[in-house]
Amino acid sequence: MESHYYGLFGFIILLALIAVRIPIAFALTLVGLGGLFTLSGPDATFALLSSQMYSSVANNTLTAVPLFLLMGYFAYHAGLTRACFDTARLWLARLPGGLAIATVAGCALFGACAGSGVAAAGAMGRVSIPEMLRYGYDRKLACGSVAAAATLAVLIPPSIVMVVFAILTEVSIGRLLMAGYLPGILSAFLLMAMIWYRVKRDPSLAPEVPFEITWAQRFVSLKNIWGITLLIMLVLGGIYTGFVTATEAAAIGALGAFVLMIFAKQLSRTTFKDAMIETARTTGMIFLLLVGASIFTGFMAISGVPQKLAEAIVEAKLSVAVVILIVCIVYIFLGCFLDSISMMLLTLPVLLPVLKSLDINLIWFGIIVVKLVEIGCITPPFGITVYVVKGVVGNSVPLEEVFRGIWWFLFMEIFTLIILIFFPVISTILPDMMLGRG
């Protein structure tokens, strides 16, 4: 039997293991090891493992992962979540659906230092959902706005998903991070526009807030977000100008968030310990996934499945548009069952040769994948940010109602995806204007 048939069989076994709830890291490792033993024998397999398992995580650029995570946890403990929402609330609350719009704006701001949609959903949900429910907002709108807007943290840098994608595809982390800003702003704007339109048509979804807000209050509130603005400028400005690499920007951001926590008088043994433990736990999970993916990638490479797939697509003369459409369908399907990083680790080893054979811009494609991953975060039945929001609201809102609340947001996210596919310049203009090291 030809080697690529072993690869296809291994891929089917991998999907079966995932279906029976085997953790994706262990499933990747088991299938990869089994395939390598079958195709290469024990000696070659152990020779590969002796170097591959170490080299897959002994990568200097991976330092950005724990540093960006630490930045997000420090920012959360510094109270930046509340500051983002309070400032956005004062500026936007008088609009139709103003508190929900403020939630989207707050998530976008917090996402610029969180790096994780799960963290943003938990942090912003605790702040904004009780506020919206207190003023009589529709429960589906309140929960849906948080669950959907929290995924902006996946797209707006610093994004852990982007860092992992850049490492897997060997593209510049700095360029990919810069590419996410305009799509992130576009996504936030369209979500806010959709909320405004829905409430304008049906004011019962979000009653007008009963308090008056002066311009003096609005401008005074801006002092609450000086910290997060400074963090964004340090990270964005440093990467854009080439003064620092993405990894160095992550270190600066983590240090900046730590200083903000001190200024906010939130630094204590408990908060510091919590931030470090959560960072270590999440980093360990990601690194374990990367080790499993490296073994599985080795098996795929030896089996020749990616090369066969690339050859088949070239022979079939499929256009870039058709390939992107297939990728979108696959990712939306996988998003119903898998988390963001697992989706990439499962698909990129197979897709990468195809993308290179079609000369697809990997920076642009990275934004498309991250957007698809963002959609997966709210897609039933997995929808991880939906479950985080459910955990925040407890028994006050049924899970089914939370899921019903995300449909409008899901359609708007797909609309945004279509825009990003047809107008690649939105994703590529900032990376192309970058200076220095990237």
Sequence and secondary structure as in RCSB ss.txt:
>XXXX:A:sequence
MESHYYGLFGFIILLALIAVRIPIAFALTLVGLGGLFTLSGPDATFALLSSQMYSSVANNTLTAVPLFLLMGYFA
YHAGLTRACFDTARLWLARLPGGLAIATVAGCALFGACAGSGVAAAGAMGRVSIPEMLRYGYDRKLACGSVAAAA
TLAVLIPPSIVMVVFAILTEVSIGRLLMAGYLPGILSAFLLMAMIWYRVKRDPSLAPEVPFEITWAQRFVSLKNI
WGITLLIMLVLGGIYTGFVTATEAAAIGALGAFVLMIFAKQLSRTTFKDAMIETARTTGMIFLLLVGASIFTGFM
AISGVPQKLAEAIVEAKLSVAVVILIVCIVYIFLGCFLDSISMMLLTLPVLLPVLKSLDINLIWFGIIVVKLVEI
GCITPPFGITVYVVKGVVGNSVPLEEVFRGIWWFLFMEIFTLIILIFFPVISTILPDMMLGRG
>XXXX:A:secstr
  HHHHHHHHHHHHHHHHHTT  HHHHHHHHHHHHHHHHHHHHHHHHHHHHHHHHTT  GGGGHHHHHHHHHHHH
HHTTHHHHHHHHHHHHHTTSTTHHHHHHHHHHHHHHHHH  HHHHHHHHHHHHHHHHHHTT  HHHHHHHHHHHT
THHHHSSS HHHHHHHHHHT  HHHHHHHTHHHHHHHHHHHHHHHHHHHHH GGGS   SS   HHHHHHHGGGG
HHHHHHHHHHHHHHHHTSS HHHHHHHHHHHHHHHHHHTT   HHHHHHHHHHHHHHHHHHHHHHHHHHHHHHHH
HHHTHHHHHHHHHHHHT  HHHHHHHHHHHHHHHTTTS HHHHHHHHHHHHHHHHHHTT  HHHHHHHHHHHHHH
HTTSTTT HHHHHHHHHHGGGS HHHHHHTTHHHHHHHHHHHHHHHH THHHHHHHHH  TT 
